[in-house]
Amino acid sequence: MPAHASIYQLLGMAFLVLVTVAWGIGLALMLSRGRERAALWRAGQTLSALPRQREVGPPRESVELSPAERDAFAVLVRRLGADR
């Protein structure tokens, strides 16, 4: 026991160390349980308060480019790639 520390200081420090360790263990347990619950929720449960989402989006649109437009697009992509 250090000569400059009273018994109350040593007891207080021991108490703080024990509380810190208990807090850390409790936090680790809560986080692991939260991860397990999140994994279960992601596996198949949905939020009942939210409306169901559409399974398919709008139809895709596509446009045929002329050879000149394709060349201009290729030049643009090269310019954007060179800026990096």
Residue, then its C-alpha position, 0 to 999 in steps of 0.5 A: m500500500p502506498a504511503h501517500a494514499s489513504i485506505y479510502q482512496l484505494l477503496g475508491m479506486a478499486f470500486l471505480v475499476l470494478v464498475t468500469v469492468a462491469w460496464g464494459i462487460g455489460l456493453a459487450l453483452m448488449l452489443s452482441r445481443g443487438r447484432e443477433r437481433a439485427a441478423l434475425w430481423r434482416a433474415g425475414q422480418t419486415l416493419s409492419a408500419l411501412p408500406r410494402q415496396r414494389e418488387v419491380g421498378p419502372p421499365r428500363e429505357s434504352v436509346e441506340l446511339s449513333p456512331a458519332e455519339r458513341d465516339a463523343f461519349a468515349v472521348l468524354v469518358r477518357r477525359l473524366g478518367a484522365d482527371r483522376 
